[in-house]
Amino acid sequence: MGSGRLAVIGGGVIGLSCAWRAAADGWTVTVVDPAPRSGASWVAGGMLAPVTEAWPGEEDLLALGVESVARWPAFAAAAGEAAGAPVGLRSDGTIVAATGSGDRAELDALAAYLARLDRPVESLSGRALRRLEPAIGPDVRAGLSVPDDLAVDNRMLLAALQVAGEKAGVEFATRSATGVLTQAGRASGVRCAEGPDVAADVVLVCAGAHSGIVHPALDGLVRPVKGEILRLVRRPGALPAPRRTVRALVDGRPVYAVPRDGDGLVVGATQAEQGFDTTVTVGGVRDLLRDVERVLPGVAEYALLEAAAGLRPGSPDNLPLIGRLGDGLLVATGHHRNGILLTPITVDAVLALLRGEPVPEPVRAADPARFTHGKENPGARVDQR
């Protein structure tokens, strides 16, 4: 069990989860964020998909994701029980679909790569995919079934995490942190723009794409990666949405559709390096609708409820940064596309660090020391959003 005061900088899915679990572990916790439950966590699709996100050369990230998705059922049950509300975990699995011959070749390469790692997936014809999901259209010629890649309703999850934290005693300082985080042996004194300082024995940086301006050691290591996303809902008479998450390659372009309760569907996502711009573009919306309609033709009859853009926190090697930056200063950021997927294992690692215990084995590859070793560790600047 912990003791002391913990300041969590950032109120997204990682920050809220760590705050809740640390408070339940005995810490006095304050979350500093001008708008908790916003940012990339609010916009996300909620895929928990380490296998279908796999890419050659990112074996450490795959191992981290596979371990985390295995922890998701227990994490979701604990969060739901603590909040007294569901978190929207979906266990129907994921389908990966391909249209043209080049797309099918890329899926074949992915299946072969996963088989070499002893993580085989089931290859299916287009007809077999349509038996599983009748909403899939005739342009889909082949695909993969990945039953262990799950999904969660990110907005239900965020609401549950905030309630769970509040019930555990977490306090929220809903203002921008714009002053100086003092590093004199132990982190303390997060000076905020309005109201009293937030005193802390330990500070945890979970500020997502904004983490790079929180501490000099993170400058250049966490960058914003823009992603546009759409939310649709089925209209009367339209074909039902798929039960499973559907990921697809359409002439080499990735697109996904994640079902939601109430006949909803989340479609995403574009990817662009445009700094902190969150403007939704006509081209982004057009491309997402064009590609998802190739895979799920029935969405043409759906209503478009929302178009939004978020900023994923990217890192140089696509692995997150989870570990110590100095005495009393921890970091859990840089999760890129996988923040929600990696939440359970990130929380377990943060709790281990707070207790002075070893982190889970797969998290060792995410130690920020791989980038920060040898850098000076001056006082942290906190100028979030």
BELKAHU-V93281 format. One record per residue. N is the residue number from 0. PSI is psi in whole degrees, 0 to 359 (999 if undefined). D_LAST is the distance of its C-alpha to the last C-alpha in Angstrom with 1 decimal. Layout:
[[N:PSI:D_LAST] [N:PSI:D_LAST]]
//
This chain:
[[0:144:32.6] [1:175:29.7] [2:152:29.4] [3:185:27.0] [4:128:23.4] [5:127:20.6] [6:124:16.9] [7:117:14.8] [8:103:11.1] [9:127:10.0] [10:38:12.0] [11:197:13.0] [12:322:16.6] [13:311:16.8] [14:315:15.2] [15:320:17.2] [16:315:20.3] [17:321:20.2] [18:313:19.7] [19:310:22.6] [20:324:24.9] [21:320:24.3] [22:319:25.1] [23:338:28.1] [24:1:29.1] [25:0:29.3] [26:150:26.0] [27:116:24.4] [28:135:20.8] [29:129:17.7] [30:126:14.6] [31:111:11.4] [32:131:8.8] [33:339:8.1] [34:78:9.7] [35:153:11.9] [36:24:13.9] [37:199:11.5] [38:208:10.2] [39:327:12.9] [40:326:14.9] [41:325:15.6] [42:341:16.6] [43:158:18.7] [44:334:22.4] [45:20:23.2] [46:139:25.8] [47:78:27.1] [48:69:29.0] [49:326:29.5] [50:313:32.9] [51:352:32.1] [52:358:29.0] [53:146:31.4] [54:135:31.8] [55:135:34.3] [56:351:33.0] [57:44:30.3] [58:326:32.8] [59:320:30.6] [60:321:27.9] [61:314:30.7] [62:319:32.1] [63:317:28.8] [64:318:28.3] [65:319:31.9] [66:322:31.8] [67:318:28.7] [68:331:30.1] [69:335:33.2] [70:352:31.3] [71:316:29.7] [72:316:32.6] [73:320:32.8] [74:315:29.1] [75:319:29.1] [76:318:32.2] [77:317:30.8] [78:317:27.6] [79:320:29.7] [80:318:32.2] [81:324:29.7] [82:339:28.0] [83:30:31.3] [84:149:29.8] [85:157:30.0] [86:356:27.1] [87:30:28.7] [88:133:29.9] [89:127:32.2] [90:23:34.9] [91:345:36.7] [92:187:35.6] [93:143:34.6] [94:138:36.6] [95:122:36.0] [96:151:37.8] [97:144:39.0] [98:277:40.5] [99:175:42.2] [100:324:44.2] [101:322:41.4] [102:319:39.1] [103:322:41.9] [104:322:42.5] [105:321:38.8] [106:322:39.1] [107:320:42.4] [108:320:40.8] [109:316:38.1] [110:319:40.8] [111:319:42.8] [112:315:40.0] [113:324:39.2] [114:321:43.0] [115:334:43.2] [116:12:40.6] [117:36:42.7] [118:65:40.2] [119:151:42.3] [120:165:41.4] [121:122:43.8] [122:135:44.4] [123:151:45.5] [124:168:47.0] [125:320:45.6] [126:318:48.3] [127:323:47.4] [128:320:43.7] [129:334:44.8] [130:324:47.0] [131:317:43.9] [132:94:41.7] [133:342:43.8] [134:343:40.7] [135:134:40.6] [136:174:42.3] [137:344:45.2] [138:342:43.1] [139:121:42.0] [140:339:44.8] [141:171:43.7] [142:189:41.0] [143:148:40.2] [144:126:40.0] [145:87:37.6] [146:340:38.1] [147:356:36.0] [148:118:32.7] [149:191:31.3] [150:161:28.5] [151:148:26.5] [152:105:25.0] [153:327:21.4] [154:323:20.8] [155:318:23.9] [156:312:22.8] [157:317:19.4] [158:317:21.3] [159:320:23.9] [160:321:21.7] [161:317:20.1] [162:316:23.6] [163:319:25.0] [164:315:22.5] [165:319:23.3] [166:331:27.0] [167:356:26.7] [168:7:25.2] [169:135:21.5] [170:153:19.7] [171:124:16.2] [172:93:14.1] [173:73:11.9] [174:161:9.7] [175:137:6.7] [176:112:8.4] [177:1:8.9] [178:222:12.5] [179:136:14.7] [180:109:15.7] [181:135:19.5] [182:87:21.6] [183:71:25.2] [184:306:26.8] [185:141:24.7] [186:135:21.0] [187:163:20.5] [188:59:18.9] [189:106:15.1] [190:124:14.8] [191:163:12.4] [192:325:11.9] [193:143:14.3] [194:181:17.2] [195:159:18.9] [196:155:17.7] [197:107:17.4] [198:140:20.4] [199:146:20.7] [200:328:23.4] [201:140:21.3] [202:135:17.6] [203:120:16.5] [204:112:13.4] [205:44:12.7] [206:17:9.0] [207:225:10.4] [208:343:9.5] [209:0:6.6] [210:333:9.6] [211:342:11.0] [212:3:9.2] [213:325:10.0] [214:137:13.7] [215:326:16.0] [216:341:18.1] [217:353:15.4] [218:122:14.8] [219:353:16.4] [220:337:17.1] [221:123:14.1] [222:155:13.3] [223:134:12.1] [224:110:15.3] [225:140:15.4] [226:128:17.7] [227:146:19.3] [228:151:21.2] [229:149:23.8] [230:124:25.1] [231:162:28.9] [232:141:31.5] [233:134:35.3] [234:158:37.4] [235:133:41.0] [236:345:43.4] [237:159:40.9] [238:144:41.2] [239:151:39.5] [240:157:36.3] [241:154:36.9] [242:327:36.8] [243:158:35.4] [244:135:32.3] [245:116:33.5] [246:149:32.0] [247:156:33.8] [248:125:34.4] [249:102:35.4] [250:42:36.9] [251:352:34.6] [252:129:31.4] [253:143:29.8] [254:152:29.1] [255:157:28.9] [256:119:29.7] [257:120:28.8] [258:152:30.9] [259:156:29.7] [260:153:32.0] [261:29:33.4] [262:29:34.1] [263:162:30.5] [264:129:29.4] [265:126:26.1] [266:129:26.5] [267:187:24.3] [268:145:22.9] [269:168:22.4] [270:126:20.8] [271:145:19.6] [272:93:17.9] [273:35:16.1] [274:221:12.8] [275:21:9.8] [276:128:12.3] [277:28:12.8] [278:133:15.9] [279:126:18.9] [280:152:21.9] [281:318:25.5] [282:320:26.5] [283:314:24.3] [284:315:25.7] [285:313:29.1] [286:319:29.1] [287:315:28.0] [288:319:30.6] [289:313:33.3] [290:320:33.0] [291:329:32.7] [292:331:35.7] [293:327:37.7] [294:318:37.3] [295:82:37.3] [296:332:39.3] [297:343:39.2] [298:346:35.5] [299:336:36.8] [300:3:37.9] [301:162:34.7] [302:140:32.4] [303:111:28.9] [304:325:26.6] [305:142:23.1] [306:127:21.5] [307:164:17.8] [308:141:15.6] [309:172:13.3] [310:106:11.9] [311:144:14.1] [312:101:13.4] [313:154:16.5] [314:165:18.6] [315:328:21.5] [316:12:24.2] [317:0:22.5] [318:146:23.0] [319:173:20.2] [320:110:19.7] [321:113:21.1] [322:203:22.7] [323:139:22.7] [324:344:21.0] [325:185:23.1] [326:121:24.8] [327:11:22.9] [328:117:19.8] [329:159:19.5] [330:141:17.3] [331:89:17.3] [332:185:15.2] [333:29:16.1] [334:354:18.1] [335:238:17.8] [336:354:20.0] [337:24:21.3] [338:314:18.7] [339:317:20.7] [340:314:24.0] [341:7:23.3] [342:309:22.0] [343:315:25.5] [344:330:26.3] [345:315:22.9] [346:316:23.3] [347:323:26.9] [348:317:25.9] [349:316:23.4] [350:319:26.1] [351:318:28.7] [352:319:26.6] [353:328:26.3] [354:353:30.0] [355:28:31.0] [356:163:32.4] [357:146:32.3] [358:161:29.7] [359:146:31.2] [360:312:33.0] [361:341:30.9] [362:342:27.7] [363:328:29.2] [364:342:28.5] [365:7:24.7] [366:126:25.0] [367:347:22.3] [368:340:25.3] [369:338:26.4] [370:327:23.9] [371:355:23.3] [372:125:26.9] [373:349:28.1] [374:152:24.8] [375:154:24.4] [376:68:22.2] [377:180:21.0] [378:144:18.8] [379:133:15.3] [380:133:12.5] [381:103:9.6] [382:68:6.6] [383:125:3.8] [384:999:0.0]]
//
